[in-house]
């Protein structure tokens, strides 16, 4: 890991839980996050980490995939299946060669990942970015206005979304992505544009966007394999096609 200086202290400290069985990595990560102004709890195995996450809801979870007892993917799966863990921001720590596990982590709802060996400064920046998205301050009245398309409704103020009257369990990124699409119907956005405008990043793995679009389709489309709401514009990106009421048919 690179020992470059950490970023400036956060003006809005968060409680962060770091779950990593490598004591050295956990100590370094906790040290950099603490110097960035955050309150850090640590766990060295999956069971302890899951118990801490449930008992003391953190603002963000830094989660290693390779853990004794319960691995990181199973922790993420269990959290996302619970109401109180569905929108918990999660940044994964993954080994360089574990691309399949990294993609699976994103499909299970991770918000971001950092590949080992990593720069602690980069990790802090990633954490700060995810936190900014999860705790955006002073939203405008228009940003809080309810959104709807057919039977899909979204309440930005309560951060709740429904389809057909049933609540959708969306992660932080899935919620923000759906809100963005609902606010920009019929406009086409590339993956790079979505990463910049939804994630707030000017860099990163564009497959992150692909995975989140796929997950969102699974929750709002009648047939995710043949989507009619979030459509692919080949060679360009994605477009949200709002539901129209055409039941009366032509005159």
N, C-alpha and C positions, 0 to 999 in steps of 0.2 A: 504493500500500500504506500501511496505517496504521502509524505508528511508535510505537505504545503499547508500554510495557515488556513484556519477556518474562516468562513465569512463573518461579517460583522454580527454582533448579537441581535437577536430578533427583538423587535419592539413589542411583540405579542407572543410571549412564551407559551409553549404547548407542553402537555404531558405526553411523553413518547415512551412506548414500551419496545425494548430491543430484545428479540429472542434469537440467541445464537449460542451454540454449544462450544464454540471456540472462544476461550476466555480472553485471549489476546485481542481478537477481532472485536468482541463485545466491549472490551475496555476502551479500545481506541474509538469505536463508534460512539459510545456513551460519552467519552471525553470531548469529542468534537461537537456533539450535539449540546452538551452542557455549556461549552464555551460559546456556543451560538445563542445561549440564553434560555434553553429549554430544560424542563424537568424530566429526568430520564430514570425509568425503572428497567431492570434487567432480569431475564430468565435464561437458564442454561439448558433447558430441555423442553420438549413439546408440551408435556402435561402441565408443568409449572407455568409455562407461558400462556396456555389456553385458560388456565384457572385465573391468572392475573388479568388477562384481557376481559374475562367475564365479570370478575369481582370489582375491578377498578377501571371502568371504561376509559381507555386512553384517547387522546385526540388523534393519534397516529400510531401505527404499528410498523416497525422495521423487522422483517421476518426472514430468517435464513430458511432455505428449503430443506437442507440436509440436517435433520435433528434426530436425536435418539428418542425412543418412545413413540411419540406422535410426530410425523414429519410435517414440514411447513405446508405442503399442499393439503394435507388432511385438516390442519388447523384452519387454513383459509376456507376450505369446503364447509367446515362446521360453522364458522363465523358467518359466512354468507347465507347459510340456511336458517340463521336465527334472526329475529326481528331487530334485536339490539346490535347485531354485528353486520347487518346487510350493507350499511353505508360507512363502515369504519374505514378510513383511508389506510391503505397498506402499500408499503414499498418493500419489494422482495430483494434479498441478497442471493444471487445465483452464481454457480460455478461457470467458468467460461464455456465449457463444452456441453452444458445442460440446456441446449436450445429447446428440446421437446418439453422439458419441465417448465422452462420459462414461458413458453407459449401456453401451456396448460394453466400456469399460474395466472396469466392474463385472462384466459377464458373463464377461470373461476372467479375473477373479479378484482385482481390486484390492480392498483392504480399506476404503478411504475415499478421498475426494477433497476438494480445496479449489479454489474457483473464483477465478480472477484477475479483477480485482484483489482481493487478500485481505489480511487483517490477519495479520502475522507471528505475533502472539500467538495468534490462532486456530489457525494452522498448528501451532505448538508444542503447543497443547492437544490437537489431533487426533493428532499424533504420539505424545504421552504416553499417550493413551487406547489407541491400537493397541498400543503397547509393553506396557502393563499387561496386556492380554489375552494377548499372546504369551508373557509371562514372569511369569505369576501365581506368586506366592511361596507356599511352604508349603501346598500343597493338603492337604485332609483325606483320611483313609483312604477315606471314602465317595466323594470326588471322583476318587480314583484307581482305584476298582473297575471291572473290565471291564464293558462293556455289550453286550447282544445283543438282536436282534429278528429271528427267522428266520435267514436267512443273512447278515444285516448284523451285524458285530461291531466293537467299538471299544475300543481300549486307551488310556485317557487318559494313563497314565504314559509310555508309549512314543510317544503321539500318532500312532497308526497305526490305520487302519480298513480293513476288508475286506468284500467282498460275494462270497459264493459261493467263498471261498478266494482271490479276487483282490484285491490291495491297491488301495485307492481313493486317487487323487491329489487330496487335498483342500487347499484353502487354509486359512489360519488361521481365517477366519470360518466357512467351510463346516464345518470340523471342530467348532468350538465350537457351531455351530447344530445339527449332527447330535447331538452329545452332549447338548445341552439337550433336544431332542425325545425322545431315548431315555430320559432321566431323568424326563420328564413325559408318559408315554403317555396318550392320550385326552383330555388337557386342551387347551382352545382358548385361543390367545394372539393378541392383536391385533398388528399390525405395530409399534405404539408400544411394547407390552410387550416384544416381542422385541428391539427396538432398545435398550431400557433394560436388559434382563436378559442379553442375549448380547453386544451391543456395548458396554454400559456407558455409553450416552449418554442424556441427557435432551432432546436436540435433534438435528436432522438430517433429511435427505431420506429419507422412508419408502420411496421406490422402491429404495433400497439393499437393504432387507429383501426386497422382491419379487424383485429380481434374484438374490439369494443363494439364496432358496428355489427359484427356477427352476433354477439351476445345480446345486443339491443333488439335485433331482428327476432331472436328467439323468444323475446318477451312481449313484443307488440304485433308481430305479423301472424296472420292466420296460417300461412305456410312459409316458414323461414327460408325454405329452399327455393321458393318462387315469390320473393318479396314484392309487394305492391306499394308499400309506404316508403321505405328507404330503398331506393333503387340505385343500381350501379350504372353510371354513365361511362362506358368503356373507354379507357385511355385518358379519362379526365378525373373522375372521382365519384361522389355520391350526391344524390338529390332526394329531398323529402317531398313526396307527392301527397298533398293533403286529401283527406276523404271528402268527396263531394256528394251531395244528396241528389241523386238522379232517379229516385224511385218513381217519379211521376212520368218519366220517359218523355219522348218528343210529343209536341202538340199534335 
